[in-house]
């Protein structure tokens, strides 16, 4: 019998009734020493009980009896804010959010443990902590986001407009024309993208995506809209974009890129856009084609691959790509002061 099997058998015995140590030893096959049993009881108490269980130690004369029972807990009533936070944490177990919403996180973790735990062996895997998360590209200490997320979540659920006092610069580098005050938006969907949260919204007859921390002083208005009417629009708009940035115009382009062999092999294993097609070429390089708009995120993504990528088409993307190269060269050669310049914000 393995240790896990023995602990499981002791656990099941103690759920039935209270036993002394000697009685437990008599019921076990093969027998264990008293010292081993004491270590097993400590392991069960510290590592293998669910949050709703506890190990009772019941004195009876000179003997101590042991049993497992349900822990009496005061049931916590869930509220709307809790559901919002659980929704966020299901998408990303963000380190900063975990600290900010510690009570909800504890409840959520206990719930997961109760729901998904496989007795015994699961705990051994968890304690090894084999997988490490880098938190790379993860939202970091954005108090504005934390302040905004619950009212935006609630507004979408209730199908209500929101008003934003001011729009600040954001991760997309877009929307400079919307820095006006008291902007009214229909909030349609929260998007989790590259470790951050964005709001897809209808604004001034257009569809805009904002990084949620970009929006200042969000309030919910009484004015309503019908959310399901916008689902098809949302899906179409997202398929037209590479990521979440605004496109330079309303056109869709046939994008064609060639990647070196090693980079292309990596590229081929990941989803970048729903229309992508990746083919290995006779020269062992890879060709990626997709149909979408041209935007800042596409440009930045291409530059990520440095000299392991070549833009084949369309000409518009080749021209923008070359302009950025020229600008980078000029900045480095002339020690120019850096200016905010979005080559992809054309319309």
Beta strands, then each sheet from edge to edge (+ up, - down):
strand 1: 19-20
strand 2: 53-60
strand 3: 63-70
strand 4: 160-167
strand 5: 183-193
strand 6: 196-203
strand 7: 206-211
strand 8: 215-224
strand 9: 253-259
strand 10: 277-280
strand 11: 286-292
strand 12: 309-313
sheet 1: 1+ 3- 2+
sheet 2: 7+ 6- 5+ 4- 8+
sheet 3: 10+ 11- 9+ 12-
end
